Every structure is written in C-alpha cells, then in structure tokens.
Amino acid sequence: MKILLLEWKSFGNEDIIAAFQETGHIVKTIPFSNKEVHQDSATEQHLIREIRLFSPDFVFSFNYFPIVSLACKQADMRYVAWVYDNPYVLLYSYTIIYPGNFVFVFDKELYMEFHNAGISTIHYLPLAANTDRLSAMNDEKAFRNSKWFNQSDIAFVGSLYTEKHQFYQRLEGIKPYTRGYLEGIMSAQKQVYGYNFIQELLTPAIIKDLMRILPMQPDPTSVESVEYLYAQYVINRQITALERSELLTAIGETYSYDLYTPDEHLSLPGCINHGAVDYYDMAPYVFKHAKINLNISLRSIKSGIPLRAFDIMGAGGFLLTNYQADFADCYEPGEDFVYFESKDDLLNKIEYYLTHEDERTAIARNGFEKTTVYHTYKHRIEEILSYL
C-alpha cells in the first residue's frame, strides 16, 4: 500500500514509518503543523494537492485533525488517525463522523463512549513499542556520561504538572465553596482507580464560578461540553499533579529515586531530578537501568495503557503501575508487570521487588517477550489494515 504520512513532532514517527516500510508499504512523509485548527482553506487545499499528486491508499497521522478529515473528504480519501493523547478534544469535532475516517484510540472506555453514541468511525487500538529498536540501543558509554544516568534503583519519567502554564493555578479568585468542593472531589478521586467521576460531579453552580475566573468555551464546530473541558484539562490534570507528588514524596521518605521531568527546579524528598529526558534517544536507557520503573497515569486516561508503560516493557524494564483496566487485554498482572492499588500497596511492592531480584527480572523478561510477540507497531499495522 501507499501511505501519505503527516509528520509533526509526535511520539512514534520513526517507529511507525519503519514498521510500514518493513512490512512492504511505501511511505511518503510531508510536514504538518499540529496546531489545533478546525478549518483553514489554504491548508486543506495544500493537503488535497499532496493527496492527488501521490495517490495514496490512505492518509495517516498520529492524533486526529479535523482539517485533515475535511481535506480527505474532498479528495475522496481514507484518513487513518491513531490517537495517543487523552484528553484529546479534537475527537469531538463534527468531522469525526465522516465515513472515510478510521480513528483509533488507546483507551477502551473512551472508545465505548463514542460507540454507545453510535459513532462507528472510532475504534479501540492499544499503543505499542518498537522492541527491535529498543533492544538495539546499547550505547552504554554515552548514557553513563550523560546527565540522565540512573543513580538509584527507582525511576519515574513524566511531568508532575508543576510548570507555570497549568490551568488550575489560574483559579485564584474562585469562591471558597467552589474551592472546597473541588478539593473534596479531587481527594475522593485520588482514592479510586478504574473509574473517573469528576466530570459528572461538576454542577452548574461550580461551572458558572469556574467560567467567571477561567473562561472556557467549546469550539462551535465540535460537541464537547464545557464540563468536559474543565474536568479533563483543569481538574484531572491537577489530581495527577497532586497524586504524583504525594506518591513520590512517600517513596522518597525511604528510598532515593531518579526523576525525569520538565520542571528541573522541582525538589522533593529523596528525588534526584535530572530534568526532562529525551524520550526517543535516552529514556529507553533509563527504563533498562532502573530496577523499578513507575507509571502513574494521567487521570484523564480512563482505562488505557499509557505509551510509557509499553516502552518500559519494550525496553526490558520492570513496570510498577497504577491499575488500568486495559492492561487485562494485553498482559497478565504479576507475570508481565505489577500494579498497585494504594500508596501503602505501592510502598510494599517497591520493598518486595527490590529484595526479590529473581521475581523482578523474570517479570521484566516476560513483559518484554509478550510485547515483542504481540504489541509492536507491526502488529498494530496489521490490526489497522484489517479495518480498512
């Protein structure tokens, strides 16, 4: 098949291109801006010209863009989008129902939301790892000489959402009742894995006060609710920030750990803060060297397996993660990875697996082997093409 791939600074570009080519497909890449524009006639016409010049079997992008769907509709072309972000508001564009769309999301609960609404263009597809590339990364000297070299047994790669641009920090001036209400539901949500109830608890009075201080409005060409915007982009992100900070602080009271996060000035007990790590070139070495790799999922991800988890296992690392229901579709807990259900459970499992090396290394090996056999980009391409 011939594939026109829209290339922007997304995760997975190199891996999906390699997988397409290694499975016998012809790929042409063109640069694309991922700005969240819904309509732009010049961009649409440019895409239509590229489609007609190359005559692909379909257009592909990581994440979904209404402007691409519009262009493909005019050019009578199929559009395949694989969404790795959640939340991702562009899924609620009116264009999502165009019959030429094949949109894949990694979160089964999100897929079911659209499925139950009768949207047939969205499908469930877990993310993946390129185990060939990850296995071939063996430049130990370069990693050891870098500022990212692990100094501890435990590592976490990810944002703690302490950067200045976070929305929740802009809510100065909301009513005391509103702040107390938000703190209450956030505290409750932190105790629950496997179900997120924030959006349904945002009452009209709470929304009105939030809009007074931090105005948000759905785009007129899409159907997302204002409750969705506040729940997913403001409150669930703040819950994640609090949860990651609290769990890492608890770990740091007993152990040192390596943190790789955009806020290089963040200081927590036991934390060795390396700043942001290059995810493609250096993070796999972190995963390989840590005895325990943590995953603490963004709370907007209802049931899906984050990309970080696939890459940890794909690199041969040991994964200790919060509970996410979709793991059951791909892996066996206690055999391929380990999950925790509370702060105390997390601390107990860290202690156990640091002192039971044979079990830990066997689980890491199983996770790698299962990823290699079932969950690479080549496997996902087969699944995508089966829909087409």
C-alpha positions in Angstrom: 0.0 0.0 0.0 1.0 3.7 -0.5 0.7 5.8 2.6 0.9 9.6 2.9 2.1 10.2 6.4 1.7 13.6 8.0 4.8 14.3 10.1 4.8 16.5 13.1 6.7 16.3 16.3 4.8 13.4 17.7 5.9 10.3 19.5 6.2 7.2 17.3 7.0 8.8 14.0 10.2 6.9 13.3 8.8 3.7 14.7 5.6 3.7 12.6 7.5 4.7 9.4 9.9 1.8 9.9 7.1 -0.6 10.6 5.2 0.4 7.5 8.3 0.1 5.3 9.4 -3.2 6.9 6.0 -4.7 6.1 6.3 -3.8 2.5 4.4 -0.5 2.3 5.5 2.7 0.5 5.5 5.8 2.8 5.7 9.4 1.7 6.1 11.9 4.6 5.1 15.6 4.4 5.5 18.2 7.2 2.3 19.1 9.1 1.5 21.6 11.7 -0.3 20.1 14.7 -1.9 23.4 15.8 -5.4 22.6 16.8 -7.1 24.4 13.9 -10.5 23.1 12.8 -10.7 24.8 9.4 -8.1 26.5 7.2 -8.8 26.6 3.4 -5.1 27.0 2.4 -4.0 24.0 4.5 -6.9 22.0 3.1 -6.1 22.8 -0.5 -2.4 22.0 0.1 -3.3 18.6 1.5 -5.7 17.9 -1.4 -2.9 18.7 -3.8 -0.5 16.3 -2.0 -3.1 13.6 -2.0 -3.7 13.9 -5.7 0.0 14.0 -6.6 0.8 10.9 -4.6 -2.5 8.9 -4.9 -2.1 7.0 -1.6 -4.3 4.3 -0.3 -4.8 6.4 2.8 -3.5 9.3 4.8 -2.1 8.6 8.2 -1.4 10.8 11.2 -0.7 10.4 14.9 -3.7 12.1 16.6 -6.8 13.3 14.8 -7.1 16.6 13.0 -10.4 17.8 11.6 -8.6 19.8 8.9 -7.1 16.6 7.5 -10.5 14.9 7.6 -12.0 17.8 5.7 -9.3 17.5 3.0 -9.6 13.8 2.8 -13.4 14.0 2.4 -13.0 16.5 -0.5 -10.3 14.2 -2.1 -12.4 11.0 -1.5 -9.5 9.6 0.5 -9.5 7.5 3.6 -8.0 9.0 6.7 -6.3 6.9 9.4 -5.5 8.6 12.7 -4.0 6.9 15.8 -4.6 9.0 18.9 -2.1 8.7 21.8 -3.2 11.7 23.8 -6.0 11.7 26.3 -7.8 14.0 26.8 -8.0 15.0 23.2 -10.7 17.5 22.5 -10.5 17.3 18.6 -12.2 13.9 18.8 -15.4 15.8 19.5 -15.3 17.7 16.1 -18.3 17.3 13.9 -16.0 15.9 11.3 -15.4 12.7 13.3 -18.5 11.1 11.7 -17.2 11.4 8.1 -17.3 7.8 6.7 -13.7 8.0 5.3 -12.3 8.3 8.9 -10.7 5.4 10.7 -9.8 6.8 14.1 -8.1 4.6 16.6 -7.9 5.4 20.4 -5.9 3.6 23.0 -8.5 3.9 25.8 -11.3 1.4 25.7 -13.6 3.5 27.9 -13.2 6.4 25.6 -13.9 4.1 22.6 -17.1 2.9 24.4 -18.2 6.5 24.9 -18.3 7.0 21.2 -19.5 3.5 20.4 -22.5 3.9 22.7 -23.3 7.2 21.0 -23.5 5.4 17.6 -20.2 6.7 16.2 -18.8 4.0 14.0 -15.6 5.7 12.8 -13.7 5.3 16.1 -12.1 2.0 17.1 -10.1 0.7 20.0 -6.4 0.1 19.4 -3.8 -0.1 22.3 -0.5 1.6 21.8 2.7 -0.3 21.0 6.5 -0.4 21.3 9.3 -0.9 18.8 11.2 -3.7 20.6 13.7 -4.1 17.7 14.9 -0.5 18.1 14.8 -0.6 21.9 16.7 -3.9 22.0 19.4 -2.5 19.7 20.0 0.6 22.0 23.3 -0.4 23.6 25.4 2.7 23.7 26.0 2.4 27.4 29.0 4.8 27.4 27.0 7.7 26.0 24.3 7.1 28.6 26.7 6.8 31.5 28.4 10.1 30.6 25.1 11.9 30.3 23.2 13.8 33.0 20.4 11.3 32.8 22.3 8.3 34.0 20.4 6.5 36.8 21.8 6.9 40.3 19.0 5.0 42.1 17.0 1.8 41.8 13.7 3.5 41.1 12.8 5.8 38.2 9.9 7.9 37.1 9.8 9.6 33.7 6.9 12.1 33.3 5.6 15.5 34.2 4.4 16.5 37.7 2.4 19.4 36.2 4.2 22.0 38.3 5.1 24.1 35.3 3.7 27.7 35.4 1.3 27.2 32.5 -1.1 24.8 34.4 -4.7 25.9 34.3 -5.6 25.0 37.9 -3.1 27.6 39.2 -5.1 30.3 37.4 -8.2 29.7 39.6 -7.3 32.4 42.1 -10.5 34.3 43.0 -13.0 31.4 42.9 -15.4 31.3 45.7 -14.4 29.4 48.9 -17.2 27.0 48.4 -16.1 26.2 44.9 -12.5 25.6 46.0 -13.7 23.4 48.9 -15.9 21.4 46.5 -13.1 20.9 44.0 -10.7 19.9 46.7 -13.3 17.4 48.1 -14.0 15.7 44.8 -10.2 15.6 43.9 -9.5 14.0 47.3 -12.1 11.4 46.7 -11.0 10.7 43.1 -7.4 10.0 44.3 -8.7 7.1 46.3 -10.3 5.4 43.3 -8.6 3.7 40.3 -10.6 2.4 37.4 -13.4 4.9 37.3 -13.3 8.7 36.9 -16.3 10.6 38.2 -15.0 14.2 38.1 -17.0 15.4 35.0 -20.3 14.2 36.3 -19.9 16.0 39.6 -19.4 19.4 38.1 -22.7 21.2 38.9 -24.0 24.2 37.0 -23.1 26.5 40.0 -19.5 25.2 40.1 -19.2 25.6 36.3 -20.5 29.2 36.5 -17.9 30.1 39.1 -15.1 28.5 37.1 -16.1 30.3 33.9 -16.1 33.6 35.9 -12.3 33.2 36.7 -11.1 30.9 33.9 -13.4 31.2 30.8 -13.6 28.1 28.6 -15.9 27.6 25.7 -16.4 24.6 23.3 -15.4 25.2 19.7 -18.5 26.0 17.6 -17.6 23.2 15.2 -17.5 20.5 17.8 -19.7 18.9 20.5 -17.5 18.7 23.6 -19.2 20.1 26.7 -17.8 22.8 29.0 -17.9 20.2 31.8 -15.5 18.1 29.7 -13.1 20.9 29.3 -12.9 21.8 33.0 -12.8 18.1 34.1 -10.2 16.9 31.7 -7.9 19.8 31.1 -8.0 21.5 34.5 -9.2 19.2 37.4 -7.9 15.8 36.3 -4.6 17.3 35.5 -4.4 18.8 39.0 -5.4 15.5 40.5 -2.5 13.9 38.6 -0.1 16.6 39.9 -1.2 16.0 43.5 -1.1 12.2 43.2 2.3 12.0 41.6 3.8 14.4 44.1 2.3 12.6 47.1 3.3 9.2 45.9 6.9 10.2 45.0 7.2 12.1 48.3 6.1 8.9 50.2 8.7 6.9 48.2 11.4 9.5 48.9 11.0 9.1 52.7 12.5 5.7 52.4 14.3 5.5 49.1 16.1 7.7 46.6 14.8 7.8 43.1 15.6 9.3 39.7 13.0 11.8 38.4 12.9 12.9 34.7 10.5 15.8 34.5 10.3 19.2 32.6 10.4 21.2 35.9 14.2 20.8 36.6 13.9 23.0 39.7 11.4 20.7 41.4 12.7 19.4 44.8 11.1 16.5 46.6 12.4 14.2 49.4 14.7 11.5 48.0 14.5 12.9 44.5 17.4 13.2 42.1 15.9 15.5 39.5 17.6 15.1 36.1 15.2 17.4 34.2 13.4 16.4 31.1 14.9 13.4 29.3 15.0 12.9 25.5 12.2 10.3 25.2 13.4 8.7 22.0 17.1 8.6 22.4 17.7 8.4 26.2 14.6 7.4 28.1 14.9 3.7 27.0 18.3 3.6 28.8 16.6 4.8 31.9 14.0 2.1 31.6 16.7 -0.5 31.1 18.8 0.5 34.1 16.1 1.1 36.7 15.2 -1.9 38.9 11.7 -0.4 39.2 10.1 1.9 36.6 7.0 3.7 37.8 3.9 4.6 35.8 1.4 6.9 37.5 -1.2 7.6 34.8 -2.8 10.9 33.9 -6.2 10.8 35.5 -7.9 11.7 32.2 -6.9 8.2 30.9 -9.9 6.2 32.0 -8.7 2.7 31.2 -6.0 2.8 28.6 -2.3 1.7 28.8 -0.1 4.8 28.5 2.7 4.8 26.0 5.2 5.0 28.8 4.2 1.5 30.0 4.6 -0.1 26.6 8.1 1.5 26.2 9.2 0.4 29.7 8.3 -3.2 29.0 9.5 -3.0 25.4 12.9 -1.9 26.7 13.0 -4.9 29.0 12.3 -2.8 32.2 10.3 -3.8 35.2 7.0 -1.9 35.3 5.1 -1.0 38.5 2.0 0.9 37.6 -1.3 2.1 38.9 -4.3 0.0 37.9 -5.7 0.5 34.4 -8.4 -1.9 33.2 -7.0 -2.2 29.6 -3.9 -4.0 30.9 -6.1 -7.1 31.1 -6.4 -7.0 27.3 -2.7 -7.3 26.7 -0.8 -8.6 29.8 -1.0 -10.7 32.9 -0.5 -8.8 36.2 2.1 -10.4 38.4 3.5 -12.2 35.4 4.3 -9.4 32.9 4.0 -6.3 35.1 2.9 -5.4 38.6 0.2 -2.9 39.6 -0.5 -1.1 42.9 -3.9 -0.1 44.4 -2.9 2.4 47.0 0.0 4.3 48.4 0.7 1.6 51.0 0.5 -1.1 48.4 2.9 0.9 46.2 5.5 1.1 49.0 5.1 -2.6 50.0 5.6 -3.7 46.4 8.7 -1.5 46.0 10.2 -3.1 49.1 9.2 -6.6 47.9 10.5 -6.4 44.4 13.8 -4.6 45.3 14.6 -7.6 47.6 13.3 -10.3 45.2 15.5 -9.9 42.2 14.7 -13.2 40.6 11.0 -12.5 40.5 11.5 -8.9 39.4 13.8 -9.9 36.5 11.5 -12.7 35.4 8.5 -10.4 35.3 10.5 -7.8 33.3 11.6 -10.6 30.8 8.0 -11.8 30.4 6.8 -8.3 29.8 9.4 -7.8 27.1 8.7 -11.1 25.4 4.9 -10.5 25.4 5.4 -7.1 23.9 7.7 -8.5 21.3 5.3 -11.2 20.3 2.0 -9.2 20.4 2.4 -5.5 20.9 4.8 -3.9 18.3 4.0 -1.3 15.7 4.0 -4.1 13.1 1.2 -5.9 15.0 -0.8 -2.7 15.2 -0.4 -2.0 11.5 -1.9 -5.4 10.8 -4.9 -4.5 13.0 -5.3 -1.1 11.3 -5.3 -2.7 7.8 -7.8 -5.3 8.9 -10.3 -2.4 9.5 -9.6 -0.9 6.1 
